[in-house]
Amino acid sequence: MARFPGVDYLHFDSLLTEQELLVRQTARQFTDERVLPIIRKAYNDGDFPRQLIPELAQLGFLGANLEGYGCAGMNNVEYGLIMQELERGDTGVRSFVSVQGALVMYAIRAFGSKEQKEHWLPRLQSGNAIGCFGLTEPDFGSNPSGMRTVAEKRGNQWLLNGEKTWITNGSLADVAIVWARTPEGIGGFLVEPTMPGYSVTDIHGKLSMRASVTSSLRFSDCVLPGEAVLPEAKGLRAALSCLSQARFGIGWGVLGAAMDCYETAREYVITRKQFDNRPLAGHQLVQEKLVWMITEITKAQLLALQVARLKDAGKAEAAHISMLKRNNVAIALECARLSRDLLGANGIMDEYPIMRHMCNLETVKTYEGTDHIHALVIGERITGVPAYR
Ligand SMILES: Cc1cc2nc3c(=O)[nH]c(=O)nc-3n(C[C@H](O)[C@H](O)[C@H](O)COP(=O)(O)OP(=O)(O)OC[C@H]3O[C@@H](n4cnc5c(N)ncnc54)[C@H](O)[C@@H]3O)c2cc1C
């Protein structure tokens, strides 16, 4: 049985269906029983716990909100609740699932040929193949439109040259979705490690996302077959639509990290005693911090649910997802900081999950559109004036 009691101040669960509650229960139990016992060591060792992949696949968590090709076809609330529970375990585990489903499987499902879908989607769903998504370059992060990676047509092949960096799952991947400049605009390509001219190196020295593989991909006159191109991916818009899927999952995922930090602090201050043998929880300044956390978590849950319902109805805009990602990451990071504070010296120890969440959330604030970039997306949506440049 799942051990985490959940955080539900305003009867949030009454807004969920039986099926949604069941999916969350399954994901919660998976995190409690399979992720939490191993994550501290994996994080400290800088290892991604790849032994979890077959189970994540069996539970239907890979590409969970996609239809067909063996995918579970869940709604977006169910999908979000899975992300929440996985990130309560660790952002690295949630990121693996996000990249596999929202960036790689979604890209192939939305923009691939019939043959590409039939070849890759069942393999990716079952965890027999792993994917990564290469958009960021050393000189182009927030502004991918400046990318230098180029794909040129040579007879019935493509020649790929360039570099991608900060790529989650890079060296684990059997297939990389690589975005490159072509004479017709930016396009997406399916690149496999066996293709000549392709090399991958892992990035070491990360103090965040240690239980996640992050790599750089290099293409030096890399030869791709003509059918490696995603035929329906026309322009940067296609890549950005994949990011919208992943950002949606992040908006839910970080709730899990925030809940874990809140619950850890709440339990701690009830038992820890200072000054006249009184529990820390009996001090007003301590309560105020917990109150801030539960209020912000509750608001963030409702934001996530509304965006998911809009997404299910086909009405979610990229700018809605920007608000979800930006707000929920910000409050999760603040919850981690407050929680660390409430645990005093113990808060810095790896015996508690707080510092791990806090370090991970620093990455989450940056990847998939930084806090600033999402502010600019929302700003453009409400004023009509783009302010990126
Ligand atoms: C662990 C990890 C995993 C990642 N995984 C992937 C992946 O799988 N695939 C992938 O393609 N990428 C991935 N990324 C890359 C990530 O998406 C980029 O780091 C992100 O887009 C930001 O780019 P940057 O780091 O170059 O920062 P920069 O773009 O250089 O930004 C630095 C700072 O400047 C600010 N800034 C930039 N432009 C503006 C502006 N116009 N107005 C105001 N402020 C601005 C930013 O908000 C930020 O605060 C990953 C990153 C990390 C850390």
The ligand as an ORCA input file, in Angstrom:
! r2SCAN-3c Opt
* xyz 0 1
  C      19.439     18.857    -16.496
  C      18.956     19.486    -17.777
  C      18.295     18.691    -18.705
  C      17.909     19.260    -19.930
  N      17.303     18.451    -20.879
  C      17.104     18.930    -22.138
  C      16.651     18.069    -23.185
  O      16.362     16.887    -22.971
  N      16.558     18.578    -24.445
  C      16.878     19.875    -24.737
  O      16.792     20.264    -25.911
  N      17.292     20.745    -23.762
  C      17.418     20.290    -22.481
  N      17.873     21.135    -21.475
  C      18.262     22.505    -21.828
  C      17.281     23.565    -21.336
  O      16.084     23.500    -22.043
  C      17.986     24.931    -21.469
  O      18.983     24.965    -20.456
  C      17.013     26.091    -21.307
  O      16.223     26.236    -22.468
  C      17.727     27.437    -21.038
  O      18.760     27.645    -21.957
  P      20.209     28.076    -21.429
  O      20.621     27.126    -20.364
  O      21.083     28.188    -22.623
  O      20.010     29.469    -20.756
  P      19.992     30.914    -21.473
  O      19.030     30.904    -22.618
  O      21.391     31.341    -21.740
  O      19.362     31.792    -20.334
  C      20.126     32.227    -19.194
  C      19.286     33.239    -18.415
  O      18.933     34.344    -19.259
  C      17.536     34.501    -19.283
  N      17.058     34.957    -20.578
  C      17.342     34.458    -21.805
  N      16.698     35.141    -22.756
  C      15.948     36.086    -22.112
  C      15.045     37.108    -22.533
  N      14.740     37.307    -23.827
  N      14.480     37.898    -21.599
  C      14.735     37.708    -20.282
  N      15.584     36.755    -19.818
  C      16.176     35.966    -20.723
  C      16.974     33.131    -18.943
  O      15.635     33.205    -18.450
  C      17.979     32.642    -17.910
  O      17.665     33.205    -16.669
  C      18.179     20.622    -20.206
  C      18.798     21.418    -19.225
  C      19.178     20.862    -18.024
  C      19.868     21.723    -17.002
*
